[in-house]
Amino acid sequence: MALSIHVNGGTEQKQFQEPVENPEFDYSQRGQWLRAAVLGANDGLVSVSSLLMGVGSVKQDVKAMVLAGFAGLVAGACSMAIGEFVSVYTQRDVEMAQMKRDGEKRSPVVDENDRKMEKKERLPSPGLAAGASALAFSVGAVLPLLAAAFIRDHKVRMAVVVVVASVALMVFGVVGALLGGAPVAKSGGRVLVGGWIAMCITFGLTKLISLNGM
C-alpha cells in the first residue's frame, strides 16, 4: 500500500510539473519582421544622424541641415522598402520553388494540398516586410532630425544630435536584443559603437573635403 501511494504521488507530481517543461519560445519566428524593423530603425537613425553631422561640419545653417536630413529620410525609407521587398520576394520565390520540388518527390496523399497551404501561409510577406522596413527607417531618422530642427546654436545642435542618436541607438539595440533573446549589453554596445563610427567618419571626411576646397 505504501509503495502504491508513493508511485501514485510521484505520478501526480510528474503530471503536475509537466506543463512547466514546455518548449521555450522559438525566437526565430520573429526573425523576418524583427530584422526589418531593427535594421530599418538603426539605418534610419545612423544614416540621418551621420548626414546631419556631415552637413553640420561645413554649414552652420539649420535650414541646410534639416533639408539634407529630410531628403535622407525620404530617400532612405524608399530605398529600404524597395530593397526589402525585392529581397523577401526573392526568398519567397526560392522557398515556393523548393516546396514544389518537394511535392513532386512525395507520393500523393489526401492532405497534401492542406500541407502546401499551411506552408504558404508561413512564408514571409514582401509587402509587410517592405512596409515595416520603411516605417522603422522613418521612425529612426526623424529622431535626430527633430533634435536638430529646433536648436539655433550650431555647437549645441551638433551635440544634441550626437546625444539623441546615442540614446536612441542604445534603446534600439536593447529592444532588439530583448525581442530576439540575444545578450542585451553586447547588442546595445555593438549598435552604439557602430553608430559613433559612422557619424565620426562622415563628419571627418566631409570636413576634410571642405578644407581642401573641393
C-alpha positions, 0 to 999 in steps of 0.5 A: 500500500505504501509503495502504491501511494508513493508511485501514485504521488510521484505520478501526480507530481510528474503530471503536475510539473509537466506543463512547466517543461514546455518548449521555450519560445522559438525566437526565430519566428520573429526573425523576418519582421524583427530584422526589418524593423531593427535594421530599418530603425538603426539605418534610419537613425545612423544614416540621418544622424551621420548626414546631419553631422556631415552637413553640420561640419561645413554649414552652420545653417539649420535650414541646410541641415534639416533639408539634407536630413529630410531628403535622407529620410525620404530617400532612405525609407524608399530605398529600404522598402524597395530593397526589402521587398525585392529581397523577401520576394526573392526568398519567397520565390526560392522557398515556393520553388523548393516546396514544389520540388518537394511535392513532386518527390512525395507520393500523393496523399489526401492532405497534401494540398492542406500541407502546401497551404499551411506552408504558404501561409508561413512564408514571409510577406514582401509587402509587410516586410517592405512596409515595416522596413520603411516605417522603422527607417522613418521612425529612426531618422526623424529622431535626430532630425527633430533634435536638430530642427529646433536648436539655433546654436550650431555647437549645441545642435551638433551635440544634441544630435550626437546625444539623441542618436546615442540614446536612441541607438542604445534603446534600439539595440536593447529592444532588439536584443530583448525581442530576439533573446540575444545578450542585451549589453553586447547588442546595445554596445555593438549598435552604439559603437557602430553608430559613433563610427559612422557619424565620426567618419562622415563628419571627418571626411566631409570636413576634410573635403571642405578644407581642401576646397573641393 
